[in-house]
Amino acid sequence: MTFPGRQLSLFRHAPVADDGGPRRGGRVSSAGDAASDVGRYAPPAAGAAADASGLALAPLGAGGGLWSEREMAAWAPPENLTVSRHAELHRMLAHGQSAAPGPWRNTPYYTVEIMDAFTDPLVEKITIMASVQSSKTESVYNMLHYAICQDPAGALIVMPTLITLRRVNKRILTMIKDSPATASHLTGNLDDITRQQIQLDNMSLYFATAGSSSDLRNIEVRYVHLDETDEYEAGIGDQGSPIEMAEARTTTFWNRKIIHSCTPTTEDGYIAIEYNRSDRRKYFVPCPYCRGYQQLSFWRVKHAGCELGKWPKDKRDPDYIRQQRVARYECEYCGAEIDDRDKRWMLRFGTWVPELRVEGSDTAVYPIERDGSCPIPRPRPSHVGYNWSALYSPWRNFSEVAAKFFETKDDPEKYQTFVNLWLGEPWKDVARKRETAEILALKTDRPQLIVPASTIALTAGIDNQADGKWIVIRAWERDLTSHLVRNGFVETWEELEQWIFHDVYPLEDSDIVLPIWRAAIDIGGTRLEDEDETMTEQVYTWLRGPGRGVFGVRGSPKQIGGGKKMRLSVIDKMPGKGGKPIPGGLKLWLIDTAMMKNAVSARIEAGKFHLHADVDQTYARHITAEAKERNRQGKMAWAVQNRRPNHQWDAEIYAAAMADPECLGGVFVLPDPVRTQSAGGAPAAQNRQQKQQQQRGRRW
């Protein structure tokens, strides 16, 4: 049985009659029945003797009734509140965890409908895909707060890693303790509070990591919150998706609630897939001048007083934009310039509008009129999805978003972060095949073996094959602009050692020479003809001997969670369960080759990938041997074209991985070299910093 707009359990929330009389045999007793209930429901005054039947009558309590205050509170029906109203009345934000500690206020007006969807009896799944730090997680915690007070049942919170799980466990426990309405449900037993479970007097909160199948077993819950889903691993062994495993824990509940929340990464990420399965709602707000309802789009942000889409080139400095707050939003109806002072009013009168699916069309259509009127969808969906950008955040102004855009637009990787974290949109890959002429056009006048003067480090990538090794050596600048210094093919391990350990590379217009700082070799895997060991075993033997210091690399068999491009795996460990790494032992980098290829490809597009003057057609054919195309599952993936060799392309990926910030900080851990020369042109004492860099290059 339900109250309007709320989902309630069948028996605890049955409506109570206006007269508040006790229930008897499925009906509410009337005033005429009260006399027959004396001694059972309302005992006489203190000091009274036994009644006519001889039964002893208990004295009245201090409140004049049979029940204590705690008992009356336990039997009282819950307040008829929505989640948003309940949060304003009972939720407290903790000091140190919120920029505005104290009672919760629904000032992020767009969160009101999201929270209230939790009590909609027709809604089973809620998906929230939004920009970072925009109240999406706090909205979910308000739902959990409501469940504890109003509709208790088992809840499961799933996080991607153990570290984030501990952090969220502490955060939720603080939320419970800081609000009197939830603190009253703590049992007072310290054993009831652990990393994996918080046991209250009316429900249990379970905490699990997405990478542990054991955490997701033997639990039956009604509520599931899957947070930061794009950081989950693609699968847990043979168990399948962690999301499907978590959702399966709610199978026996007809009134279950499943909540997904995350900032997006790519269009193949979990949160983007779930949002596309929902009714895809967007928040429309009125113009303060013409009252026309519209969805806020970053591409309508402009410089004050300037034409839309023509931001002055001399006024694109991020610090200037932030400090002067020159960004304005142009209304799509009347063209008025809207500044940040109007945003609070706009958000207050905004409304969520689900997308209208038009068969055969890829264009999003939202059935809302200029005056804000829109039809109620029929049938009403069971899966609702919400998406918004940082433009809607009460804590962000238009100028901050514009400044961030100009900071990142010229760096493909940083721009993807802007699209994900600030615009709240998944990054979309575009299928594109490069021609060899396009790659050869990247050549410079610098000859092979010469290092550009702006270089801070050299890295090498080695693609190991049965007949030899393909090598690429790249010079790196601080902003990950790179220059090809040397490339080619060697047949023996001795030749490889000469390239990696003994050869040095002169700096342009200088007598300074640089060694290779880091190198990585593919561990292979094919069994060699007339050999008793595989290529992998050969590489391991070399890495433990003459190749000590070089990293082994291998393509990860599955996507690495958290949007990461690579992960370090320890090969040589101490004996026993959970053995510690052996000092100086072998370590292997697992690389998400698709993500690393995306990064290198983006640098080519951005003009941050340069070649020496002696590059030939063979190199160009290897680099263009792979292209992105849609696979059988409809996802964008890298694929080899017509079985063409791609060895130097793979070697480029390994060299880029060694310079990447995810590889122990990459080139960002190195200081800027001081390259001064004496009057005679020779290096000044081979400068001390250069020697330190060479030593570091030997140690890796």
C-alpha positions as CSV (number, residue, x, y, z in Angstrom):
1,M,0.0,0.0,0.0
2,T,1.4,3.4,-0.9
3,F,1.0,7.1,0.0
4,P,0.9,9.4,-3.1
5,G,4.4,9.7,-4.5
6,R,6.1,7.4,-2.1
7,Q,7.0,3.7,-2.2
8,L,6.3,2.0,1.0
9,S,6.3,-1.5,2.5
10,L,3.1,-3.4,2.5
11,F,2.3,-3.6,6.2
12,R,4.4,-1.1,8.2
13,H,3.1,1.9,6.3
14,A,-0.6,1.1,6.1
15,P,-2.6,4.4,6.5
16,V,-3.9,5.1,10.0
17,A,-7.4,6.5,10.6
18,D,-7.9,10.1,11.4
19,D,-9.0,9.3,15.0
20,G,-5.8,7.4,15.6
21,G,-7.7,4.5,17.1
22,P,-6.0,1.1,17.5
23,R,-6.4,-1.6,14.9
24,R,-8.5,-4.6,15.7
25,G,-9.0,-7.5,13.4
26,G,-8.1,-5.6,10.3
27,R,-10.4,-2.6,11.1
28,V,-9.9,0.6,13.1
29,S,-11.7,0.4,16.4
30,S,-14.3,3.1,17.1
31,A,-14.8,5.1,20.3
32,G,-17.6,2.7,21.2
33,D,-15.0,-0.1,21.4
34,A,-12.8,1.7,23.9
35,A,-14.6,0.5,27.0
36,S,-14.1,-3.2,26.0
37,D,-10.4,-2.5,25.7
38,V,-9.8,-1.3,29.2
39,G,-6.9,-3.3,30.7
40,R,-5.5,-4.1,27.3
41,Y,-4.9,-0.8,25.6
42,A,-5.4,1.9,28.3
43,P,-4.8,0.9,31.9
44,P,-6.6,2.8,34.7
45,A,-5.0,5.4,36.9
46,A,-2.2,4.5,39.3
47,G,-3.3,2.7,42.5
48,A,-6.3,1.1,40.9
49,A,-7.1,-2.5,42.0
50,A,-8.0,-5.4,39.8
51,D,-11.0,-5.0,37.5
52,A,-14.2,-7.1,37.7
53,S,-12.5,-10.0,35.9
54,G,-9.8,-10.1,38.6
55,L,-7.0,-9.0,36.2
56,A,-4.3,-6.8,37.6
57,L,-4.1,-3.4,35.9
58,A,-0.7,-1.8,35.2
59,P,-0.3,1.8,36.3
60,L,-0.2,4.6,33.7
61,G,3.2,5.7,32.4
62,A,4.6,9.2,32.8
63,G,3.1,10.2,29.5
64,G,-0.4,9.0,30.5
65,G,-0.2,6.0,28.2
66,L,0.9,2.3,28.1
67,W,3.9,2.8,25.7
68,S,7.2,4.5,26.4
69,E,8.4,7.2,24.1
70,R,10.9,4.9,22.5
71,E,8.1,2.3,21.9
72,M,5.7,4.9,20.6
73,A,8.4,6.1,18.2
74,A,9.0,2.6,16.9
75,W,5.3,2.0,16.2
76,A,4.6,5.5,14.8
77,P,4.1,5.6,11.0
78,P,6.8,7.5,9.1
79,E,6.4,11.1,8.1
80,N,4.7,11.7,4.8
81,L,7.8,13.4,3.2
82,T,9.6,13.3,0.0
83,V,13.4,12.7,0.0
84,S,14.1,16.4,-0.7
85,R,11.9,17.6,2.1
86,H,13.2,15.0,4.5
87,A,16.8,16.1,3.7
88,E,16.0,19.7,4.5
89,L,14.4,18.7,7.8
90,H,16.9,16.1,9.0
91,R,20.2,16.0,7.0
92,M,23.3,17.6,8.5
93,L,26.4,18.2,6.5
94,A,29.6,17.6,8.5
95,H,32.4,20.1,9.1
96,G,35.4,19.1,7.0
97,Q,33.4,17.2,4.5
98,S,31.3,20.1,3.0
99,A,32.1,23.7,2.1
100,A,28.7,24.6,3.6
101,P,28.4,22.6,6.9
102,G,25.1,22.5,8.7
103,P,21.5,21.7,7.6
104,W,21.1,20.6,4.1
105,R,19.5,23.0,1.7
106,N,18.0,22.2,-1.7
107,T,19.9,25.1,-3.3
108,P,21.2,22.8,-6.1
109,Y,17.5,22.9,-7.3
110,Y,18.2,20.4,-10.0
111,T,18.7,17.7,-7.4
112,V,15.2,17.9,-6.0
113,E,13.5,15.7,-8.7
114,I,16.4,13.3,-8.6
115,M,16.1,12.7,-4.9
116,D,12.3,12.5,-5.1
117,A,12.5,9.8,-7.8
118,F,13.7,7.5,-5.0
119,T,10.1,7.4,-3.6
120,D,8.4,7.1,-6.9
121,P,6.8,3.6,-6.9
122,L,7.2,3.2,-10.6
123,V,10.9,4.0,-10.7
124,E,13.3,1.1,-10.2
125,K,16.6,2.4,-11.5
126,I,18.2,5.9,-11.3
127,T,21.2,6.8,-13.4
128,I,23.1,10.0,-12.7
129,M,25.8,11.1,-15.2
130,A,27.1,14.5,-14.3
131,S,30.0,16.8,-13.9
132,V,32.4,16.5,-11.0
133,Q,31.5,18.2,-7.6
134,S,27.9,19.0,-8.5
135,S,26.0,17.3,-5.6
136,K,25.3,14.0,-7.4
137,T,26.8,11.9,-4.6
138,E,25.2,14.0,-1.8
139,S,21.9,13.5,-3.5
140,V,22.3,9.7,-3.3
141,Y,23.4,10.0,0.4
142,N,20.1,11.9,1.0
143,M,18.2,8.9,-0.4
144,L,20.1,6.6,1.9
145,H,19.4,8.9,4.8
146,Y,15.7,8.8,4.0
147,A,15.8,5.0,3.8
148,I,17.3,4.7,7.3
149,C,14.6,7.0,8.8
150,Q,11.5,6.3,6.7
151,D,11.8,3.0,4.9
152,P,14.6,0.8,6.2
153,A,15.9,-2.2,4.3
154,G,19.3,-3.7,3.4
155,A,21.5,-1.4,1.3
156,L,24.7,-2.2,-0.6
157,I,27.3,0.4,-1.6
158,V,29.8,-0.6,-4.2
159,M,33.0,1.3,-4.9
160,P,35.8,0.6,-7.4
161,T,38.8,0.2,-4.9
162,L,39.4,-0.6,-1.3
163,I,40.7,2.9,-0.7
164,T,37.6,4.6,-2.0
165,L,35.5,2.1,-0.1
166,R,37.1,3.0,3.2
167,R,36.7,6.7,2.4
168,V,33.0,6.3,1.6
169,N,32.4,4.1,4.7
170,K,33.8,6.8,6.9
171,R,31.8,9.5,5.1
172,I,28.5,7.6,5.5
173,L,29.2,6.8,9.1
174,T,29.8,10.5,9.7
175,M,26.5,11.4,8.0
176,I,24.7,9.0,10.3
177,K,26.3,10.3,13.5
178,D,25.9,14.0,12.6
179,S,22.1,13.8,12.0
180,P,20.0,13.1,15.1
181,A,17.3,11.3,13.0
182,T,19.9,8.6,11.9
183,A,22.1,8.7,15.0
184,S,19.2,7.3,17.0
185,H,19.5,4.1,15.0
186,L,23.1,3.4,16.0
187,T,23.2,0.3,18.2
188,G,26.1,1.6,20.4
189,N,28.0,-1.6,19.9
190,L,31.4,-1.0,18.3
191,D,31.4,-4.4,16.7
192,D,28.4,-3.3,14.6
193,I,30.7,-0.9,12.7
194,T,33.3,-2.4,10.3
195,R,34.7,-1.6,7.0
196,Q,32.4,-4.1,5.3
197,Q,29.2,-3.4,7.2
198,I,27.4,-0.8,9.4
199,Q,24.7,-2.5,11.4
200,L,21.9,-0.2,12.6
201,D,19.0,-1.2,14.8
202,N,16.6,-1.2,11.8
203,M,18.8,-2.1,8.7
204,S,22.2,-3.1,7.5
205,L,24.6,-1.2,5.2
206,Y,27.0,-3.4,3.3
207,F,30.1,-2.1,1.6
208,A,31.8,-3.9,-1.3
209,T,34.6,-3.4,-3.9
210,A,33.7,-4.0,-7.5
211,G,36.8,-6.1,-8.0
212,S,35.9,-8.7,-5.4
213,S,33.3,-11.4,-6.2
214,S,33.2,-12.6,-2.6
215,D,32.1,-9.1,-1.5
216,L,29.1,-9.3,-3.8
217,R,27.9,-12.7,-2.7
218,N,25.6,-13.9,0.0
219,I,23.9,-10.6,0.4
220,E,20.2,-9.8,-0.1
221,V,19.4,-6.1,-0.2
222,R,16.7,-3.8,-1.5
223,Y,18.9,-0.7,-2.2
224,V,22.1,-0.7,-4.3
225,H,24.3,2.3,-4.9
226,L,27.0,1.7,-7.6
227,D,29.3,4.7,-7.4
228,E,32.1,5.7,-9.8
229,T,31.1,2.9,-12.1
230,D,33.5,3.8,-15.0
231,E,36.3,2.9,-12.7
232,Y,35.1,-0.7,-12.3
233,E,36.9,-3.5,-13.9
234,A,35.3,-5.0,-17.0
235,G,34.8,-8.4,-15.3
236,I,35.5,-10.4,-12.2
237,G,37.2,-13.6,-13.3
238,D,34.5,-15.9,-14.6
239,Q,31.7,-14.1,-12.7
240,G,31.0,-11.4,-15.3
241,S,30.3,-7.7,-14.8
242,P,30.4,-6.5,-11.2
243,I,27.4,-4.3,-12.0
244,E,25.3,-7.3,-12.9
245,M,26.4,-9.1,-9.8
246,A,25.5,-6.2,-7.6
247,E,22.1,-5.8,-9.2
248,A,21.4,-9.5,-8.8
249,R,21.5,-9.0,-5.0
250,T,18.1,-7.2,-5.3
251,T,16.3,-9.8,-7.3
252,T,13.9,-10.9,-4.5
253,F,12.6,-7.3,-3.8
254,W,9.7,-6.1,-5.8
255,N,10.3,-2.5,-4.6
256,R,14.0,-2.4,-5.2
257,K,16.0,0.7,-6.0
258,I,19.3,0.6,-8.0
259,I,21.3,3.8,-8.4
260,H,24.2,4.4,-10.7
261,S,26.3,7.6,-10.3
262,C,29.5,8.6,-12.0
263,T,31.3,11.3,-14.1
264,P,31.5,9.9,-17.6
265,T,34.7,8.8,-19.4
266,T,34.0,7.4,-22.9
267,E,30.8,6.4,-24.7
268,D,31.7,2.8,-24.0
269,G,31.9,3.4,-20.2
270,Y,29.4,1.9,-17.8
271,I,27.7,5.1,-16.9
272,A,27.2,6.3,-20.5
273,I,25.7,2.9,-21.4
274,E,23.3,3.0,-18.5
275,Y,22.3,6.6,-19.2
276,N,21.5,5.7,-22.8
277,R,19.2,2.9,-21.6
278,S,17.3,5.4,-19.4
279,D,14.9,8.2,-20.5
280,R,17.8,10.6,-20.7
281,R,16.6,13.7,-18.9
282,K,18.1,17.2,-19.3
283,Y,17.5,20.2,-17.1
284,F,15.8,23.2,-18.9
285,V,15.9,26.6,-17.3
286,P,14.0,29.9,-18.2
287,C,15.8,33.0,-19.5
288,P,15.5,35.8,-16.9
289,Y,14.6,38.3,-19.8
290,C,12.2,36.4,-22.1
291,R,11.3,33.4,-19.9
292,G,12.1,31.0,-22.8
293,Y,13.1,27.5,-21.5
294,Q,16.4,26.1,-22.8
295,Q,19.1,23.6,-22.0
296,L,22.4,25.2,-21.0
297,S,25.0,24.5,-23.6
298,F,28.7,25.4,-23.2
299,W,28.8,26.5,-26.8
300,R,26.5,29.5,-26.0
301,V,29.0,30.9,-23.5
302,K,30.8,34.0,-24.9
303,H,32.8,37.1,-23.9
304,A,30.7,40.0,-22.6
305,G,29.8,42.4,-25.5
306,C,31.2,40.1,-28.2
307,E,29.5,38.0,-30.9
308,L,28.7,34.4,-30.0
309,G,31.5,32.0,-31.2
310,K,34.0,34.8,-31.7
311,W,36.0,35.1,-28.4
312,P,38.7,37.7,-28.9
313,K,42.1,36.1,-29.3
314,D,43.8,38.6,-27.0
315,K,41.3,37.9,-24.2
316,R,41.7,34.2,-23.8
317,D,44.1,34.1,-20.9
318,P,42.4,31.9,-18.2
319,D,43.5,34.1,-15.3
320,Y,42.0,37.1,-17.0
321,I,38.7,35.3,-17.6
322,R,38.5,34.1,-14.0
323,Q,39.4,37.3,-12.3
324,Q,37.4,39.7,-14.5
325,R,34.4,37.3,-14.9
326,V,33.9,38.3,-18.5
327,A,31.9,35.2,-19.6
328,R,28.2,35.5,-20.3
329,Y,25.5,33.1,-21.5
330,E,23.5,34.1,-24.6
331,C,19.8,33.2,-24.6
332,E,18.9,31.2,-27.7
333,Y,15.6,33.0,-28.0
334,C,16.1,36.7,-27.3
335,G,19.9,36.9,-27.5
336,A,20.2,38.5,-24.1
337,E,23.5,38.3,-22.2
338,I,22.9,36.3,-18.9
339,D,25.4,36.6,-16.1
340,D,26.1,34.6,-13.0
341,R,23.7,36.7,-10.8
342,D,20.7,35.3,-12.8
343,K,21.7,31.6,-12.5
344,R,20.2,31.0,-9.1
345,W,16.8,32.2,-10.2
346,M,17.0,30.2,-13.5
347,L,17.9,27.0,-11.6
348,R,15.0,27.5,-9.1
349,F,12.4,27.5,-11.9
350,G,14.0,24.8,-14.1
351,T,12.5,21.5,-15.0
352,W,13.7,18.0,-16.1
353,V,12.6,16.9,-19.5
354,P,13.0,13.3,-20.8
355,E,14.2,12.8,-24.3
356,L,11.6,11.9,-26.9
357,R,12.8,8.9,-28.9
358,V,12.3,9.3,-32.6
359,E,12.7,6.1,-34.6
360,G,15.4,6.3,-37.3
361,S,16.8,9.6,-35.9
362,D,20.0,10.2,-34.0
363,T,19.1,13.7,-33.0
364,A,17.9,14.3,-29.4
365,V,14.4,15.8,-29.2
366,Y,13.0,17.2,-26.0
367,P,9.3,17.9,-26.1
368,I,9.2,21.2,-24.2
369,E,7.7,24.4,-25.3
370,R,9.3,27.8,-24.9
371,D,7.0,28.6,-22.0
372,G,8.2,25.4,-20.2
373,S,5.1,23.2,-20.8
374,C,5.9,19.6,-21.7
375,P,3.8,16.4,-21.8
376,I,4.0,13.7,-19.1
377,P,5.5,10.6,-20.7
378,R,3.2,7.7,-21.2
379,P,3.9,5.0,-20.1
380,R,6.0,6.4,-17.2
381,P,9.6,4.9,-17.3
382,S,11.0,2.6,-14.6
383,H,14.6,3.7,-15.5
384,V,15.2,7.5,-15.2
385,G,18.5,9.1,-16.1
386,Y,19.8,12.6,-15.3
387,N,22.7,14.5,-16.9
388,W,24.0,18.0,-16.3
389,S,27.2,20.0,-16.8
390,A,29.2,22.4,-14.6
391,L,27.2,25.3,-16.0
392,Y,24.4,24.3,-13.7
393,S,26.5,24.1,-10.6
394,P,25.8,26.8,-7.9
395,W,29.5,26.7,-7.1
396,R,30.8,27.3,-10.6
397,N,30.4,30.5,-12.6
398,F,30.4,30.8,-16.4
399,S,33.9,32.3,-16.4
400,E,35.4,29.4,-14.6
401,V,34.1,27.0,-17.2
402,A,35.3,29.2,-20.0
403,A,38.7,29.6,-18.5
404,K,39.1,25.8,-18.1
405,F,38.2,25.4,-21.7
406,F,41.0,27.7,-22.9
407,E,43.4,25.9,-20.5
408,T,42.8,22.5,-22.1
409,K,41.6,23.0,-25.7
410,D,45.1,22.6,-27.2
411,D,46.0,19.4,-25.3
412,P,43.9,16.4,-26.4
413,E,44.2,14.5,-23.1
414,K,43.4,17.5,-21.0
415,Y,40.5,18.5,-23.3
416,Q,39.0,15.0,-22.8
417,T,39.2,15.6,-19.1
418,F,37.4,18.9,-19.6
419,V,34.7,17.2,-21.6
420,N,34.3,14.5,-18.9
421,L,34.6,16.4,-15.7
422,W,33.2,19.8,-16.6
423,L,30.8,19.2,-19.4
424,G,29.6,15.9,-18.0
425,E,29.7,14.2,-21.4
426,P,31.3,11.0,-22.5
427,W,34.3,11.3,-24.9
428,K,33.4,10.2,-28.4
429,D,35.9,8.5,-30.7
430,V,35.7,9.1,-34.4
431,A,36.6,6.5,-36.9
432,R,39.5,7.8,-39.1
433,K,42.1,6.1,-41.2
434,R,45.5,7.8,-41.8
435,E,47.4,7.6,-45.0
436,T,51.2,7.2,-45.2
437,A,51.6,10.6,-46.8
438,E,50.0,12.2,-43.8
439,I,52.5,10.6,-41.5
440,L,55.5,11.5,-43.7
441,A,54.3,15.1,-43.6
442,L,55.3,15.1,-39.9
443,K,59.0,15.0,-40.8
444,T,61.3,17.8,-39.8
445,D,64.7,19.0,-41.0
446,R,66.4,17.4,-38.0
447,P,68.5,14.3,-39.0
448,Q,68.3,11.0,-37.3
449,L,70.2,10.5,-34.0
450,I,70.1,14.2,-33.1
451,V,68.1,15.2,-30.0
452,P,66.1,18.5,-30.0
453,A,67.3,21.1,-27.6
454,S,64.1,21.2,-25.6
455,T,64.3,17.5,-24.7
456,I,64.2,16.5,-21.0
457,A,64.4,12.7,-21.5
458,L,64.6,9.8,-24.0
459,T,62.5,6.7,-23.9
460,A,62.6,3.6,-26.0
461,G,59.9,1.1,-27.1
462,I,60.8,-2.4,-28.3
463,D,58.4,-4.7,-30.1
464,N,59.8,-8.3,-29.8
465,Q,59.3,-10.6,-32.7
466,A,60.6,-14.1,-33.5
467,D,63.1,-12.8,-36.1
468,G,64.3,-9.8,-34.2
469,K,63.3,-6.6,-32.5
470,W,61.8,-3.3,-33.8
471,I,63.0,-0.3,-31.8
472,V,61.7,3.3,-31.5
473,I,63.5,6.0,-29.5
474,R,61.7,9.2,-28.7
475,A,62.7,12.6,-27.2
476,W,60.2,14.2,-24.8
477,E,59.4,17.7,-23.8
478,R,57.6,18.6,-20.6
479,D,54.1,18.9,-22.2
480,L,54.5,15.4,-23.8
481,T,55.4,16.8,-27.2
482,S,57.7,14.2,-28.7
483,H,60.3,13.8,-31.4
484,L,61.5,10.6,-33.1
485,V,65.2,10.3,-32.7
486,R,65.9,6.8,-34.0
487,N,64.0,3.8,-35.3
488,G,64.9,0.5,-36.9
489,F,65.3,-3.3,-36.6
490,V,67.9,-5.4,-34.9
491,E,68.2,-9.2,-35.0
492,T,70.2,-10.0,-31.8
493,W,70.0,-9.2,-28.1
494,E,73.6,-7.9,-28.3
495,E,72.6,-5.3,-30.9
496,L,69.6,-4.3,-28.8
497,E,71.9,-3.8,-25.7
498,Q,74.1,-1.6,-27.8
499,W,71.1,0.7,-28.8
500,I,69.7,0.8,-25.3
501,F,72.7,0.8,-22.9
502,H,75.8,2.0,-24.8
503,D,74.7,4.4,-27.6
504,V,74.2,8.0,-26.6
505,Y,72.5,10.8,-28.5
506,P,73.9,14.3,-29.0
507,L,71.8,17.3,-28.1
508,E,71.1,19.7,-31.0
509,D,73.7,22.5,-31.2
510,S,75.5,21.2,-28.2
511,D,78.3,18.9,-27.1
512,I,76.0,17.3,-24.5
513,V,74.8,13.7,-25.1
514,L,71.8,12.0,-23.6
515,P,71.3,8.3,-22.7
516,I,68.0,6.5,-22.8
517,W,66.1,7.2,-19.6
518,R,63.5,4.5,-19.7
519,A,62.9,1.5,-22.1
520,A,60.1,-1.1,-22.4
521,I,60.0,-4.3,-24.3
522,D,57.0,-6.4,-25.3
523,I,57.2,-9.8,-23.5
524,G,55.8,-11.6,-26.5
525,G,54.4,-15.1,-26.1
526,T,54.9,-17.2,-29.2
527,R,56.9,-20.5,-28.9
528,L,60.0,-20.3,-31.2
529,E,60.9,-23.0,-33.7
530,D,63.7,-25.3,-32.6
531,E,63.6,-23.7,-29.2
532,D,62.6,-25.2,-25.8
533,E,61.3,-21.8,-24.4
534,T,58.8,-19.3,-25.5
535,M,59.5,-15.7,-26.4
536,T,58.1,-14.6,-23.0
537,E,60.6,-16.9,-21.2
538,Q,63.5,-15.5,-23.4
539,V,62.5,-11.9,-22.5
540,Y,62.2,-12.7,-18.8
541,T,65.7,-14.3,-18.9
542,W,67.1,-11.2,-20.6
543,L,65.3,-8.8,-18.2
544,R,66.8,-10.6,-15.2
545,G,70.2,-10.5,-16.7
546,P,71.7,-8.1,-19.3
547,G,68.4,-6.2,-19.7
548,R,68.0,-5.5,-16.0
549,G,66.4,-2.1,-15.6
550,V,64.3,-2.3,-18.8
551,F,60.5,-2.7,-18.1
552,G,58.6,-5.6,-19.5
553,V,55.2,-4.6,-21.0
554,R,52.2,-6.5,-22.1
555,G,48.7,-5.5,-23.4
556,S,46.1,-5.9,-20.7
557,P,43.6,-8.7,-21.5
558,K,40.8,-6.5,-20.2
559,Q,40.1,-2.9,-19.6
560,I,41.9,-1.3,-16.7
561,G,39.5,0.2,-14.3
562,G,39.4,3.9,-13.3
563,G,40.1,5.2,-16.8
564,K,43.8,4.2,-16.3
565,K,46.0,3.5,-19.3
566,M,48.4,1.2,-17.4
567,R,49.0,-0.8,-14.2
568,L,52.2,-2.2,-12.6
569,S,52.2,-5.9,-11.9
570,V,54.9,-7.6,-9.7
571,I,56.3,-10.8,-11.1
572,D,59.0,-11.7,-8.6
573,K,57.5,-12.1,-5.1
574,M,58.5,-13.7,-1.8
575,P,57.1,-17.2,-1.3
576,G,53.8,-17.7,0.5
577,K,50.3,-16.1,0.3
578,G,50.4,-12.4,-0.3
579,G,54.2,-12.5,-0.8
580,K,55.9,-9.1,-0.9
581,P,57.8,-8.0,-4.0
582,I,61.4,-9.1,-4.1
583,P,63.7,-6.0,-4.1
584,G,65.0,-5.4,-7.6
585,G,62.8,-8.2,-8.9
586,L,61.0,-8.3,-12.2
587,K,58.0,-6.0,-12.7
588,L,55.6,-5.9,-15.6
589,W,53.5,-3.0,-16.9
590,L,50.0,-4.0,-18.1
591,I,49.0,-1.5,-20.7
592,D,45.5,-0.7,-22.0
593,T,46.8,-0.5,-25.5
594,A,43.5,1.0,-26.8
595,M,43.7,4.0,-24.4
596,M,47.4,4.5,-25.1
597,K,46.8,4.4,-28.8
598,N,44.1,7.0,-28.4
599,A,46.5,9.2,-26.5
600,V,49.2,8.9,-29.2
601,S,46.7,9.4,-32.0
602,A,45.4,12.6,-30.3
603,R,49.0,13.9,-30.1
604,I,49.4,13.3,-33.8
605,E,46.2,15.3,-34.4
606,A,47.4,18.1,-32.1
607,G,50.8,18.5,-33.8
608,K,52.7,17.2,-30.8
609,F,54.2,14.1,-32.7
610,H,57.3,14.8,-34.8
611,L,59.6,12.7,-36.9
612,H,63.2,13.0,-38.0
613,A,64.2,13.8,-41.6
614,D,65.2,10.2,-42.4
615,V,61.9,8.4,-41.8
616,D,61.0,6.1,-44.7
617,Q,57.9,4.4,-46.1
618,T,58.3,1.3,-43.9
619,Y,57.8,3.4,-40.8
620,A,54.8,5.2,-42.2
621,R,53.1,1.9,-43.2
622,H,53.6,0.5,-39.7
623,I,52.1,3.7,-38.1
624,T,49.0,3.6,-40.4
625,A,48.6,-0.2,-40.1
626,E,45.8,0.2,-37.5
627,A,42.7,2.3,-37.5
628,K,39.6,2.7,-35.3
629,E,36.4,1.1,-36.5
630,R,33.2,-0.3,-35.1
631,N,33.5,-4.0,-34.0
632,R,30.7,-6.5,-34.0
633,Q,29.4,-5.2,-30.6
634,G,29.1,-1.7,-32.1
635,K,32.0,-0.3,-30.1
636,M,34.9,1.7,-31.5
637,A,38.1,-0.4,-31.4
638,W,41.6,-0.4,-32.9
639,A,42.0,-3.0,-35.7
640,V,44.8,-4.0,-38.0
641,Q,44.0,-3.2,-41.7
642,N,44.6,-6.0,-44.2
643,R,47.1,-7.8,-42.0
644,R,49.7,-5.1,-42.4
645,P,52.7,-5.2,-40.1
646,N,52.4,-2.7,-37.2
647,H,55.6,-3.3,-35.2
648,Q,56.9,0.2,-35.1
649,W,53.4,1.5,-34.1
650,D,53.5,-0.9,-31.1
651,A,57.0,0.2,-30.3
652,E,55.7,3.9,-30.3
653,I,53.0,2.9,-27.8
654,Y,55.6,1.4,-25.5
655,A,57.9,4.4,-25.7
656,A,54.9,6.7,-25.0
657,A,53.9,4.6,-22.0
658,M,57.3,5.1,-20.4
659,A,56.9,8.9,-20.6
660,D,53.3,8.9,-19.4
661,P,52.5,10.3,-16.0
662,E,50.8,7.0,-15.0
663,C,54.3,5.3,-15.3
664,L,55.8,6.4,-12.0
665,G,55.2,10.0,-12.8
666,G,56.6,9.9,-16.3
667,V,58.7,12.7,-17.5
668,F,57.0,15.0,-15.0
669,V,59.3,13.7,-12.2
670,L,62.4,15.1,-14.0
671,P,63.8,18.5,-13.3
672,D,64.4,20.9,-16.2
673,P,68.0,20.4,-17.2
674,V,70.5,23.3,-17.0
675,R,72.6,23.2,-20.2
676,T,75.1,25.9,-19.9
677,Q,78.4,25.8,-21.9
678,S,81.8,27.2,-21.2
679,A,83.3,29.9,-23.4
680,G,85.2,27.3,-25.4
681,G,81.9,25.6,-26.3
682,A,82.4,22.5,-24.1
683,P,79.8,21.6,-21.5
684,A,80.5,23.3,-18.2
685,A,81.8,20.4,-16.1
686,Q,79.3,18.1,-18.0
687,N,76.8,19.8,-15.6
688,R,76.0,18.0,-12.4
689,Q,72.3,17.7,-13.2
690,Q,73.1,16.0,-16.6
691,K,75.1,13.4,-14.8
692,Q,72.3,12.8,-12.3
693,Q,69.9,12.3,-15.2
694,Q,72.3,9.8,-16.8
695,Q,72.6,7.9,-13.5
696,R,68.8,7.9,-13.2
697,G,68.6,6.6,-16.7
698,R,70.8,3.6,-15.8
699,R,68.7,2.8,-12.7
700,W,65.2,3.5,-14.1
